[in-house]
Amino acid sequence: MFANAIRFVSNTKKIKHDYNIDKESPIYVGPWTVYPATKRGTNIEVSVFSFEKRILSTIIRNSVVNASLKENYILEVLRRDVSSLSRLRHPSLLQVVEPLEESRSRLTFVTKRIQSSLADVICISTPIAGNSGDIDNHLALDEIEVQKGLLQVMNGILFLKDSANILHLNIQPRSVVIDSKGDWKLCGFGFCQSSESPRYELMDFDTSTPSSLQQSLDFLAPEYVLHEIVGPENDVFSLGCLIYAVFNKGKSVISAKNNLLTYEREVNNLNDKLQFYVGSIQSPSLRSLLLQLLSPNPKNRVDVAFMDSSDYFTNGIISTLRFLEAFPEKLQSEKVAFLESLINRLPEISFRIQSQKILPTLLDFLNDNEIAAPLLSCVFQISKFIDSSVFTNKVFPVLLPLFTSFSKDSEKPLLIILQYIDCFKVKLPRSTFNEKVLPFVYACVEQSYANVQLSAIGVFCSLQDILDQKIVKSAICPKLYHCFSVTKNLEVKVSILECFHAFIQANLLDSFAILEKLLPLLEKVKTRVSAVVMAMMKVYIDIGRVIPEESVHELVMPRLWVLSASSELSVQEYSQFMREIRKLSDYIQIEHKKKLCSRPSSAYDDSRHSVKILNNAVASSQSSRMQEQTLPSTWQSSSMKTASSFPSYTTVNMTGKNLTSTPSFPPSIPTEINESTVNQHNVKNGDSLNDLGAWKSLL
């Protein structure tokens, strides 16, 4: 084994040259110092493991063992660790990216990025059942993560036993790391042996050597330590100690304090104390499993191959994660049923599990149109809570190809994407949203599915706060104009009208666009269905407050009166229509009066006003006499009642003679009409005249 390790050692400086290493935030895995790093050129995230040889000088100085032998032994343990990992390939084992490089000062190798050592995590807190989304410590585990991690360690041990023919013999919390996805990876192969020719190699504990470079008695099987029996059952017992330690802040059921006599005493009492020890475990199924794993008699221990069938690993949320692992092998009907149930189970699952375990798996199957709709629902439900940078860099690039890949039979996926458009709006940079997402919404307006069109139009209404006039006028409205012209679906027409209503109220359509594009479009509408008429009324009322006054009189008011005559309107709708017309009329009058009042008066206007006052005064005093002198007696008798209501105006001409004149035709119309007197034929003195018949009687 040691001889084979030499083949995996390089003396080049490739790692230092090819990777950017961050030495400010290391973690520690067994004897190794681990630095986060990225590969130059690709920015692939990795971890660089390093061991400084200067540590050996301190160890050798304090050791009673021959210095050369001690140094060689430690270096061979480290080399065996890396060489074993380099040869073995399994999802549950830590994967080596760059082989071991050895120089005079250090040993270095590169693996896929890891986040922490299990030993560090379980020392912080015990696992918590249920959703751990509210836990302050980001490293704290919940029970689902533990179940998933233990399954991965079990699979790794099973691979070593059945496929690689290797005994690990060093399974403990320091031999398990957690990667950036939350997966548990087995490492620490410095003491592994071939199961085909195993030999006993347990060294006495050396206080001068760091414990990370020695096997821990607390996690070793009794038959291995006390009777020098080497076999697969050794790793089964160690696994039981590991499981117990996970739930007890790193403490095993054995506390030997690195002393063989203490170890033997602990093992002798193990049978009596085992029930008490596992009593702290909440899960009954896990307690039962631990009793089988931690039996001092190796023949009574359960085989690792049967452990994953325990109730602890088959019930509840863990079954969801296991289904996802086997997702490619499932039938389409099973996948659809699973995804439809998953959307309801997500609130029960911690966010870390959702983002690290579930989301990546779902993203891998987004190209399957048959399951796209329920799958997208789950993806967006999880994405609502992830960081914007993660969504932009990890999720959106996978979703983007879907904008153009869905076929004409893909109505449901399109509706799901439109339903969660706010997720894109909130998570993506504004420029990315405008360039990548909005064109997808434009395309949906042109879809043949009415539901997709309605959803896309509704999206435009919900995006008012991030849209500007340029986008609305040049990109959105042309699509809406075309859709409005060609669609025969009245619901789509109404939705587009409501969108115009929202745009005008948000000042996203200016007067020019309305006069040149929108009003000509509305003028062509022939239908008088009440829903369309009422929607058009709202748009026209909005337009009346935006375009110039002359255009309102010419293009808006007449059109409103025409639309109000629709026989499809209910009494309530007609009443509302009339109220809106009156409001618009009042608004126009008020604005026009403001315009007139703001106009500066001239000297000519002042002189005309003075002459008018003088004429009215003279006419009031002489009207009766002048009428008697001027009118024939027959006309006086027949028309006096009516004519007396029309005052004559006496003016002074340039020669000083009084001239009588009649008022101009037609008279000014009053601003208010008393509807109760509309049908009266008599005109009273002092009232404003608006009866044309009275004028005709004077002519």
C-alpha positions in Angstrom: 0.0 0.0 0.0 2.8 2.4 0.9 4.6 1.6 -2.3 1.6 2.4 -4.4 1.3 5.8 -2.7 4.6 6.9 -4.3 3.1 6.7 -7.8 0.6 9.5 -6.9 3.2 12.0 -5.8 4.4 14.8 -8.0 7.2 17.2 -7.3 6.0 20.0 -9.7 4.6 23.3 -8.7 1.5 23.0 -10.9 -1.0 23.7 -8.0 0.6 27.0 -7.1 0.8 28.0 -10.8 -2.8 26.9 -11.8 -4.8 28.0 -8.8 -5.6 31.2 -6.9 -5.4 30.2 -3.2 -7.1 32.1 -0.5 -5.0 31.6 2.6 -7.1 34.0 4.8 -9.9 31.6 5.7 -8.6 28.0 6.1 -10.4 25.1 7.7 -8.9 21.9 9.2 -9.6 18.4 8.2 -7.6 15.9 10.2 -3.9 16.8 9.9 -4.6 18.9 6.7 -5.0 22.7 6.5 -7.6 23.3 3.7 -7.8 26.6 1.7 -10.5 27.7 -0.7 -9.2 28.2 -4.2 -10.3 28.8 -7.8 -8.7 27.5 -10.9 -7.2 30.2 -13.1 -9.0 30.7 -16.3 -12.1 28.8 -15.4 -12.9 30.0 -11.9 -13.8 26.5 -10.9 -14.1 26.3 -7.1 -11.8 23.8 -5.4 -10.1 23.2 -2.1 -6.3 22.9 -1.6 -5.1 20.5 1.1 -1.7 21.3 2.6 0.5 19.8 5.3 3.5 21.8 6.5 6.5 19.5 7.1 7.9 21.9 9.7 5.3 20.4 12.1 7.3 17.2 11.9 10.3 18.8 13.5 8.3 19.5 16.7 6.9 16.0 16.7 10.3 14.3 16.3 11.9 16.5 18.9 9.5 15.4 21.6 9.2 11.8 20.5 10.8 8.8 22.1 10.7 6.9 18.9 13.5 7.0 16.4 13.2 10.3 14.6 13.7 9.0 11.1 11.2 6.2 11.6 8.6 8.5 13.1 8.9 11.0 10.2 8.7 8.3 7.6 5.6 6.7 9.3 3.7 10.0 9.4 4.6 10.9 5.8 3.5 7.5 4.6 0.2 7.9 6.4 -0.4 11.2 4.7 0.6 9.8 1.3 -1.6 6.7 1.7 -4.5 9.0 2.5 -4.1 11.0 -0.8 -3.2 8.0 -3.0 -6.3 6.1 -1.9 -8.6 9.0 -2.6 -6.9 9.5 -6.0 -7.5 5.9 -7.0 -11.1 5.6 -5.7 -14.1 7.2 -7.5 -17.5 7.2 -5.8 -20.1 10.0 -5.2 -19.7 9.4 -1.4 -15.9 9.8 -1.4 -14.0 13.0 -1.5 -12.8 13.5 -5.1 -9.2 14.5 -5.9 -8.7 17.0 -8.7 -4.9 17.4 -8.6 -2.7 14.6 -7.3 -0.3 15.0 -4.4 2.6 17.4 -4.9 5.5 17.0 -2.4 8.3 19.5 -1.8 10.8 19.9 1.0 8.4 22.1 2.9 5.0 20.7 2.3 2.5 18.2 0.9 -0.3 19.6 -1.3 -3.2 18.2 -3.3 -6.5 19.6 -4.7 -10.1 18.3 -4.3 -13.5 19.5 -5.2 -14.6 22.4 -3.0 -15.6 21.5 0.6 -17.3 23.7 3.1 -16.4 22.2 6.5 -15.4 19.1 8.5 -18.2 17.2 10.1 -16.2 17.3 13.4 -16.5 21.1 13.4 -20.2 21.1 12.6 -21.4 18.6 15.2 -19.4 20.3 17.9 -21.4 23.5 17.5 -24.9 22.0 18.0 -27.0 18.9 17.9 -29.2 18.3 14.9 -32.7 19.8 15.1 -35.8 18.1 13.8 -37.9 19.8 11.2 -37.3 23.0 9.2 -34.0 24.7 10.4 -34.6 27.8 8.3 -34.6 30.0 11.4 -31.4 28.6 12.9 -29.0 31.5 13.5 -25.9 29.4 13.0 -25.5 28.6 9.3 -23.5 25.5 10.0 -26.0 23.9 12.3 -27.6 20.7 10.8 -31.2 19.7 10.8 -32.2 16.0 11.0 -33.0 15.7 7.3 -29.4 16.8 6.5 -28.1 14.2 9.0 -30.2 11.4 7.5 -29.1 12.3 4.0 -25.4 12.6 5.1 -25.4 9.3 7.0 -26.9 7.5 3.9 -24.0 8.9 1.9 -21.4 7.7 4.4 -23.1 4.3 4.5 -23.0 4.1 0.7 -19.3 5.0 0.7 -18.6 2.2 3.3 -20.6 -0.3 1.2 -18.6 0.7 -1.9 -15.3 0.1 -0.1 -16.5 -3.3 1.2 -18.1 -4.7 -2.0 -16.3 -3.0 -4.9 -12.9 -1.7 -3.7 -12.2 -4.5 -1.1 -10.9 -1.9 1.3 -11.4 -1.5 5.1 -11.4 2.1 6.2 -10.5 1.6 9.9 -10.6 5.3 10.7 -14.3 6.3 10.4 -14.9 9.2 12.8 -16.2 12.8 12.5 -12.7 14.1 11.3 -12.9 11.6 8.4 -16.1 13.1 6.9 -16.3 16.5 5.1 -19.3 18.4 3.9 -19.1 20.0 0.4 -20.8 23.2 -0.8 -23.9 21.3 -1.8 -24.3 19.8 1.6 -23.1 16.3 0.6 -21.1 14.3 3.1 -17.9 12.8 1.7 -15.7 10.1 3.3 -12.0 10.8 3.5 -9.2 10.1 6.0 -7.8 7.0 4.3 -4.4 7.1 6.0 -5.0 3.8 7.9 -7.0 1.9 5.3 -6.1 -1.7 4.4 -7.0 -4.2 1.8 -9.8 -6.6 3.0 -8.1 -9.4 1.0 -5.0 -9.4 3.2 -5.7 -7.3 6.3 -3.2 -7.0 9.0 -3.3 -5.4 12.5 -1.5 -2.1 12.6 -2.8 -0.2 15.6 0.0 1.8 17.1 0.3 2.8 20.7 -1.0 6.3 21.3 1.9 8.8 21.2 1.3 12.0 23.1 3.9 13.8 21.1 2.0 13.2 17.9 -1.2 15.2 17.1 -4.3 13.0 17.5 -5.3 13.8 14.0 -2.4 11.7 12.8 -3.5 8.7 14.9 -6.5 6.4 15.0 -9.0 7.4 17.7 -9.7 4.6 20.2 -13.1 6.1 20.9 -14.3 5.1 17.4 -12.6 1.7 16.9 -14.3 -1.7 17.3 -13.5 -3.8 20.4 -12.4 -6.8 18.4 -9.9 -4.7 16.5 -8.4 -3.0 19.5 -8.5 -5.8 22.0 -8.3 -9.0 19.9 -6.5 -7.8 16.7 -9.3 -9.0 14.5 -9.5 -7.0 11.2 -12.7 -7.2 9.1 -15.7 -5.3 7.6 -17.4 -5.4 11.0 -14.8 -3.0 12.3 -16.2 -0.2 10.1 -19.8 -1.1 11.0 -19.1 -0.4 14.7 -17.2 2.8 13.9 -20.2 3.9 11.9 -22.4 3.4 14.9 -20.1 5.5 17.0 -20.1 8.2 14.3 -24.0 8.3 14.3 -24.1 8.6 18.1 -21.5 11.4 18.0 -23.5 13.3 15.5 -26.3 13.6 18.0 -24.1 14.2 21.0 -21.7 17.0 19.9 -19.0 14.7 18.7 -18.8 12.4 21.7 -18.7 8.7 21.1 -20.2 5.9 23.3 -16.6 5.1 24.3 -14.5 7.7 26.1 -11.1 6.0 26.3 -9.0 9.1 26.7 -6.4 7.5 24.4 -5.7 4.8 27.0 -6.0 1.1 26.3 -6.9 0.2 29.8 -9.7 2.8 29.9 -10.9 1.6 26.5 -11.2 -2.0 27.8 -13.1 -0.9 30.8 -15.5 1.1 28.7 -16.1 -1.8 26.4 -16.8 -4.2 29.2 -19.5 -1.8 30.5 -20.9 -1.1 27.0 -23.6 -3.7 27.0 -25.0 -2.5 30.3 -24.9 1.2 29.4 -25.9 1.0 25.7 -29.6 1.3 26.4 -28.9 4.4 28.5 -26.6 5.9 25.8 -29.0 5.6 22.9 -31.9 6.8 25.1 -30.9 10.4 24.2 -31.8 9.7 20.5 -35.3 10.9 19.8 -36.1 8.6 16.8 -37.2 5.1 17.9 -36.1 3.6 14.6 -32.6 5.2 14.9 -32.3 3.9 18.5 -33.1 0.4 17.3 -30.5 0.7 14.6 -27.8 1.9 16.9 -28.3 -1.0 19.2 -27.5 -3.3 16.3 -24.5 -1.3 15.1 -22.9 -0.9 18.6 -23.1 -4.5 19.7 -19.7 -5.5 21.3 -20.1 -8.8 19.5 -19.4 -8.3 15.8 -21.7 -11.2 14.8 -24.7 -9.4 16.2 -24.1 -6.2 14.1 -26.3 -5.4 11.1 -24.8 -5.5 7.6 -24.3 -2.1 6.1 -26.2 -3.3 3.0 -29.4 -3.6 4.9 -29.1 -0.3 6.9 -30.8 1.9 4.2 -34.0 -0.2 4.5 -34.4 0.9 8.1 -37.5 3.0 8.9 -35.2 5.9 9.8 -34.0 6.1 6.2 -37.3 5.4 4.4 -40.0 7.5 6.1 -40.8 11.2 5.9 -38.9 13.8 4.0 -35.8 11.6 3.5 -37.9 9.5 1.2 -38.4 12.6 -0.9 -34.6 13.1 -1.3 -34.1 9.4 -2.1 -36.7 9.6 -4.8 -34.8 12.5 -6.3 -31.6 10.5 -6.3 -33.3 7.8 -8.4 -35.3 10.4 -10.5 -33.8 9.4 -13.9 -35.0 5.8 -13.4 -38.6 6.7 -12.6 -41.6 6.5 -15.0 -42.9 9.8 -16.3 -46.2 9.3 -14.4 -44.3 8.8 -11.2 -42.2 11.9 -11.8 -45.3 14.0 -12.4 -47.1 12.7 -9.3 -43.9 13.2 -7.2 -43.4 16.8 -8.3 -47.1 17.7 -7.8 -46.8 16.5 -4.2 -43.4 18.1 -3.7 -44.7 21.6 -4.1 -46.9 21.0 -1.0 -44.1 19.5 1.0 -41.5 22.2 0.4 -42.6 24.3 3.5 -41.7 21.2 5.7 -38.2 21.1 4.3 -35.3 23.3 5.4 -34.3 26.0 3.0 -30.7 24.6 2.9 -32.0 21.2 1.8 -34.2 22.9 -0.8 -31.4 25.0 -2.3 -28.5 22.5 -2.0 -30.2 19.2 -2.6 -33.6 19.6 -4.4 -33.1 22.6 -6.6 -29.9 21.4 -8.4 -31.6 18.1 -9.2 -34.7 19.8 -10.6 -32.7 22.1 -12.8 -31.0 19.0 -14.4 -34.4 17.9 -15.8 -35.9 21.2 -17.0 -35.4 20.1 -20.7 -38.1 17.4 -20.2 -41.3 19.0 -21.6 -43.6 16.3 -20.2 -42.8 17.3 -16.6 -41.8 20.9 -17.2 -44.9 22.5 -15.6 -44.9 20.9 -12.1 -41.1 21.0 -12.1 -41.0 24.7 -12.9 -43.5 25.4 -10.1 -41.1 23.7 -7.6 -38.1 25.6 -9.0 -39.7 29.0 -8.7 -41.1 28.2 -5.2 -37.5 27.5 -4.1 -36.0 30.4 -6.1 -38.2 33.0 -4.3 -36.0 32.6 -1.2 -32.5 32.2 -2.7 -30.0 35.0 -3.0 -30.2 37.2 -6.1 -26.6 36.4 -7.1 -27.3 32.7 -6.8 -30.4 33.0 -8.9 -28.6 35.2 -11.5 -25.6 32.9 -11.8 -26.9 29.4 -11.2 -30.7 29.3 -11.9 -31.4 31.9 -14.6 -28.8 30.5 -17.1 -30.7 27.1 -17.0 -34.1 28.8 -17.3 -33.2 31.1 -20.2 -33.1 28.4 -23.0 -36.7 27.5 -22.0 -37.9 30.9 -23.2 -37.5 29.8 -26.8 -37.6 26.0 -26.6 -41.2 25.3 -25.6 -43.3 24.1 -28.5 -46.8 25.2 -29.5 -48.2 22.5 -27.2 -46.5 23.9 -24.1 -49.2 26.2 -22.7 -48.8 25.2 -19.0 -45.0 25.8 -18.8 -45.5 29.2 -20.3 -48.2 30.1 -17.8 -46.0 29.0 -14.9 -43.1 31.2 -16.1 -45.5 34.2 -16.5 -47.0 33.5 -13.1 -43.6 33.8 -11.4 -42.4 36.8 -13.5 -41.9 38.8 -10.3 -39.1 36.3 -9.3 -37.2 37.5 -12.4 -38.0 41.1 -11.7 -36.7 41.0 -8.1 -33.7 38.7 -8.6 -32.2 39.8 -11.9 -30.4 43.1 -12.7 -32.7 45.5 -14.5 -30.7 45.4 -17.7 -30.8 41.6 -17.8 -34.5 41.6 -17.1 -35.2 44.1 -19.9 -33.0 42.3 -22.5 -33.8 38.7 -21.7 -37.1 38.4 -19.9 -39.3 41.1 -21.5 -38.8 39.7 -25.1 -40.2 36.5 -23.8 -43.3 38.3 -22.5 -43.6 40.1 -25.9 -43.6 36.7 -27.6 -46.3 35.4 -25.3 -48.7 38.1 -26.4 -48.4 36.7 -29.9 -49.2 33.1 -28.7 -52.3 31.4 -30.0 -53.3 30.5 -26.4 -55.8 33.1 -25.0 -54.7 32.2 -21.5 -51.1 32.8 -22.3 -52.0 36.1 -23.9 -54.1 37.2 -20.9 -51.3 36.3 -18.5 -48.7 38.2 -20.6 -50.9 41.3 -20.8 -51.4 41.1 -17.0 -47.6 41.0 -16.6 -47.3 44.3 -18.4 -49.7 45.9 -15.9 -47.7 44.5 -13.0 -44.4 45.9 -14.3 -45.3 49.6 -14.4 -42.9 50.5 -11.7 -39.9 49.4 -13.8 -41.1 50.4 -17.3 -40.4 53.7 -19.0 -42.1 55.5 -21.9 -39.5 54.3 -24.4 -40.0 50.6 -23.7 -43.8 51.0 -23.6 -44.1 53.0 -26.8 -41.5 51.2 -28.9 -41.8 47.6 -27.7 -44.9 46.8 -25.7 -47.6 48.9 -27.3 -46.9 47.8 -30.9 -47.5 44.2 -29.7 -50.7 45.2 -27.9 -52.0 47.2 -30.9 -51.5 44.2 -33.2 -53.0 41.7 -30.8 -56.0 44.1 -30.2 -56.6 44.4 -34.0 -56.5 40.7 -34.8 -57.9 38.9 -31.8 -61.5 37.8 -31.8 -61.4 37.0 -28.1 -63.3 39.7 -26.2 -61.6 38.9 -22.9 -58.2 39.6 -24.5 -59.5 42.9 -25.9 -60.8 43.9 -22.5 -57.4 42.9 -20.9 -55.5 45.0 -23.4 -57.8 48.0 -22.8 -57.2 47.7 -19.1 -53.5 47.6 -19.8 -53.8 50.9 -21.8 -55.8 52.3 -18.9 -52.9 51.4 -16.5 -50.3 52.8 -18.9 -52.0 56.2 -19.2 -52.6 56.5 -15.5 -48.9 55.7 -14.9 -47.9 58.4 -17.5 -46.3 55.8 -19.7 -48.2 56.9 -22.8 -47.9 60.6 -23.9 -50.3 62.7 -25.9 -48.5 62.1 -29.2 -48.7 58.3 -28.9 -52.3 58.5 -27.9 -53.3 60.7 -30.8 -51.3 59.0 -33.5 -51.8 55.3 -32.5 -54.3 54.6 -29.7 -57.2 56.8 -30.7 -57.3 55.5 -34.3 -57.2 52.0 -33.0 -60.1 52.6 -30.6 -62.1 54.3 -33.3 -62.2 51.1 -35.4 -63.9 49.1 -32.6 -67.4 48.1 -33.7 -68.5 45.8 -30.9 -70.9 47.2 -28.3 -70.6 44.3 -25.8 -70.8 45.9 -22.3 -67.5 44.7 -21.0 -65.6 46.2 -24.0 -67.7 49.4 -23.9 -67.0 50.0 -20.3 -63.3 49.2 -20.7 -63.1 51.7 -23.6 -65.0 54.3 -21.5 -62.2 54.1 -18.9 -59.5 54.6 -21.5 -61.4 57.5 -23.2 -61.9 59.2 -19.8 -58.1 58.8 -19.2 -57.3 60.1 -22.6 -59.5 63.2 -22.0 -57.3 64.3 -19.2 -54.1 63.9 -21.3 -54.6 65.2 -24.8 -55.3 68.8 -25.8 -58.7 70.3 -25.1 -59.6 70.7 -28.8 -58.9 67.0 -29.4 -61.1 66.1 -26.5 -64.0 68.0 -28.0 -63.4 66.5 -31.4 -62.3 62.9 -30.7 -63.3 61.9 -27.2 -66.6 63.4 -26.2 -68.5 62.4 -29.4 -67.1 58.9 -29.1 -68.2 58.6 -25.5 -71.7 59.7 -26.4 -71.8 57.1 -29.2 -70.6 54.3 -26.9 -73.1 55.3 -24.2 -75.9 54.5 -26.6 -75.0 50.8 -26.5 -78.1 48.7 -25.8 -75.9 46.1 -24.1 -75.3 48.3 -21.1 -77.2 47.6 -17.8 -78.9 50.5 -16.0 -76.1 50.6 -13.5 -73.4 50.6 -16.3 -75.2 53.4 -18.1 -75.5 55.5 -15.0 -71.8 55.0 -14.4 -71.1 56.0 -18.0 -73.1 59.2 -17.5 -71.3 60.1 -14.3 -67.9 59.7 -16.0 -69.0 61.8 -18.9 -70.2 64.6 -16.6 -67.0 64.4 -14.6 -64.9 64.8 -17.8 -67.1 67.6 -18.9 -66.7 69.4 -15.6 -63.0 68.8 -15.8 -62.8 70.3 -19.2 -64.9 73.3 -18.2 -62.7 74.0 -15.1 -59.5 73.7 -17.1 -60.9 76.0 -19.9 -62.0 78.6 -17.3 -58.5 78.5 -15.8 -57.1 79.1 -19.2 -59.4 82.1 -19.8 -58.7 83.6 -16.4 -55.0 83.3 -17.0 -55.3 85.3 -20.2 -54.2 89.0 -19.7 -57.1 91.5 -20.3 -56.7 94.4 -22.9 -57.9 98.1 -22.9 -60.2 97.2 -25.7 -61.9 94.5 -23.5 -62.3 97.1 -20.6 -64.0 99.7 -22.9 -66.4 97.1 -24.2 -67.3 96.1 -20.7 -68.1 99.7 -19.7 -70.3 100.3 -22.8 -72.2 97.1 -22.1 -73.0 98.3 -18.5 -74.2 101.7 -19.9 -76.3 100.1 -22.6 -78.0 97.8 -20.1 -78.8 100.7 -17.8 -80.4 102.8 -20.6 -82.3 99.9 -22.0 -83.8 99.1 -18.7 -85.3 102.5 -18.3 -86.6 103.1 -21.8 -87.6 99.7 -23.0 -91.4 100.0 -22.5 -91.7 103.4 -24.1 -89.6 102.5 -27.1 -91.5 99.3 -27.7 -94.9 101.2 -27.7 -93.6 103.7 -30.2 -92.0 101.2 -32.5 -94.4 98.3 -32.6 -97.9 98.3 -34.3 -100.8 98.0 -32.1 -101.9 94.6 -33.5 -98.4 93.2 -32.9 -98.3 94.7 -29.5 -101.5 93.0 -28.4 -100.5 89.6 -29.9 -96.9 89.5 -28.9 -96.5 91.8 -25.9 -96.2 88.9 -23.5 -93.3 87.4 -25.3 -91.6 90.5 -26.6 -91.6 92.1 -23.2 -89.2 89.4 -22.2 -86.6 90.5 -24.7 -85.0 93.9 -23.7 -84.1 96.4 -26.3 -80.7 98.1 -26.1 -80.3 101.8 -26.6 -77.0 103.1 -27.7 -75.6 106.5 -28.4 -74.3 107.0 -31.9 -71.6 109.5 -33.0 -74.2 112.2 -33.6 -75.7 112.0 -30.2 -79.1 110.4 -31.3 -80.6 107.4 -29.5 -80.8 104.3 -31.6 -82.7 101.2 -30.7 -81.2 97.7 -31.4 -82.3 94.2 -30.7 -80.1 91.6 -29.1 -77.9 89.4 -31.3 -79.0 85.9 -32.3 -78.6 83.3 -30.8 -78.5 84.1 -27.1 -75.9 82.7 -24.7 -76.8 79.3 -23.3 -76.9 79.1 -19.5 -74.3 76.9 -17.7 -77.1 75.1 -15.8 -80.6 74.0 -16.9 -83.4 73.5 -14.5 -84.9 70.2 -15.7 -88.2 70.8 -14.0 -88.9 73.8 -16.3 -87.7 72.3 -19.6 -91.3 71.7 -20.8 -92.7 75.1 -19.8 -93.5 77.3 -22.8 -93.8 80.7 -21.0 -90.6 82.7 -20.6 -90.5 84.8 -17.5 -89.0 88.3 -17.3 -85.4 88.3 -16.1 -84.7 84.6 -17.1 -82.1 83.7 -19.6 -83.7 82.8 -22.9 -82.9 79.6 -24.6 -86.2 78.9 -26.4 -85.5 79.4 -30.1 -89.3 79.6 -30.7 -89.4 82.9 -28.8 -86.6 84.3 -31.0 -88.5 83.2 -34.1 -91.6 85.0 -33.0 -89.7 88.3 -33.0 -88.3 87.8 -36.5 
